[in-house]
Amino acid sequence: MNNEHFGARLHEDGKCSFKIFAPQAHEVKIKTGNMGGYVEKMTPGKYGVHEITLEKIHHGDIYSFILDEGPAVPDLASQWQPSGLRGMSAIVDHHSFDWRGDSFRGLPMSEMMIYEIHVATFSPENNFEGIISRLSHLKGLGINTLLLMPVAQFSNTRGWGYDTVYPFAVHNSYGQPDELKKLIRQCHMNNIAVIMDVSFGHLVPPNFLATAYTPFFSEKFNISKGHILNFDERYSCGVREFYIQCALSWMQDYRVDGLRIKDADLILDQSPVHFLEELSSRVKHFAKINDRNCVLINSDKHNAVRPVLPPEQGGYGLDALNNDDFYCALQSRITGNTNGRFKDYSDPERMVSAMQYGFAYRGEISSHLLRLQGRDRSELKGCKFVVYSQGHEEYYERDSSCRIIEKAGFEAAKLSAGATLLSPYVPLIFMGDEYGENAPFYFFDESESDAAVDKCSLNWRNIRTEHGMAMLRLYRELIEIRKEHPAINEPCRSRCQVQEISPNVILILRNPTSGDRNYAATIFNFNTDPTECNVAEHLPQGVWTQKIYSAANKFSGTAGPLPEILPRKGAISMAGQSFALYFFVHI
């Protein structure tokens, strides 16, 4: 079923071809226009596909499908639901948008500096236009990749978006399809790539669509919320193609530069070629023929390496792993949280392992999950891991402190920034962390959306506070250092040595693969009290000069200064929850 579009595809000659995957239906009709509109029977094809081509169809025209004389339902592959979930689907003309000025070709994972945004809470406008108005802030920060939490049509007006209903469609409360294109064009004109969160593992369909979605769901597996998708049972060929075409639609029609696949561990597939491998192959082919970089990031919590190994090594060929292990280890070390899944990270060695190998668990038994977690495959490159200090999880309570700055304080938030941005991995910043935003970000849905959106929205005035300006200064310097210094710039785990030189003090020594002794050394003090540590004895002999110290006055720290040149003998005293970066100087 390769190269089969789904839904409505308007051609430049004014004709529009419609295709629906409905193997359970004996007869499918299409209805165009409003009440009493034109109805015509579609032609059945192989594997449950029904299709038809109509003339004189225009952008914005509405349509729906009638399955076996049942009620009219929207197109599951709809690209626009202007009236919401139950309304008729609308035609989108992808030929008319003006892409002039966008010659951007995307970025490889190794060069990405990622910034994650939830559209409804990022700006007062709560939409795509609000992001455009703040692109200058992101560019000034040094961001070159924007990660959007789901923008496909989901079940509520406001929410996180992972309860996807129409995977091809732009969520109507965020803006129209052309407004998403405008955002992406503006990002590209500022040399910023755009990655989108997508949910390809399960669906939460409303009751009125249950019949239409019947062949999409597995008969073997299910979860408490929603339905596992059918990737290897009867009619799975249509389901697989539906989601591959969905991915390609975002990349072709909207020029998205990559996808992060949420809950990829829910993609249960025993086919000879796993769905993720097929998806990766098709996306790479699309990128090659269009001379673009299009990346796929795998997001699951199993520490599985197969998704990012090349097919010749038995892998799926995806580009990177969303590294939940690094986040959990860092959160536990900084905040002291050992509840729930953080119980697995109470051992100090977990943070060392996460910094050295990417994974905190590399084949050990998880105390929380009571099963093996991950495996020992140390050959993965640093650019195969996306790391972050701030996550968003559904288990956060409504009155809890979600951000590190609220859980552990200002100095701890600076420490978490250093651990992420100076790591040998691809860094991700969650919106607002760059200026110390203290608004929570917890899970919310339609039942509480207005109040939750207000409470979780960024307060941009915080940038102008003393702490806000100091935190922003720290982030800008860290990002500039990451871009400019060869040892920090390169996400190369194999040229990184991590050790705990005293209790709760971790030293990372890095050197680029060029081997020219452009050493960088970062000391992280996870203790809450000042700590003396002998650093030089763990480093190559030579002159080491201080580049950055998170507790310095310029970053609103109150500690005394560290030596500008690292003493060859004796200890230095680091402030509690601080980090320092030193560079080796050639003499």
Secondary structure, DSSP 8 states (H G I E B T S, - for coil): -TT---EEEE-TTS-EEEEEE-TT-S-EEEEESSTT-EEEE-EE-GGGEEEEEESS--TT-EEEEEETT--EE--TT-SB-TT-SSS-EE---TTSS--TT-------GGG--EEEE-HHHHSTT-SHHHHHTTHHHHHHHT--EEEE---EEESSSSS-S-SEEEEEEE-TTT--HHHHHHHHHHHHHTT-EEEEEEE-SEE---GGGTTTTGGGB-SS---SSSEEB-SSSTTHHHHHHHHHHHHHHHHHHS---EEEEETGGG----SSS-HHHHHHHHHHHHHHHTT---EEEE--SS---GGGS-GGGT----SEEE-HHHHHHHHHHHH---SGGGGGG-STHHHHHHHHHS-S-SSEE-TTT-SEE----TT--GGGEEEES----TT--TTS--SHHHHT-HHHHHHHHHHHHTSSSEEEEETTGGGT---------GGGHHHHHHHHS--GGGGGSHHHHHHHHHHHHHHHHHHH-HHHHS--GGGEEEEEEETTEEEEEE--TT-S---EEEEEE-SSS-EEE--GGGS-SSEEEEEEETTSGGGT--S----SB--SSS-EEE-TTEEEEEEEE--
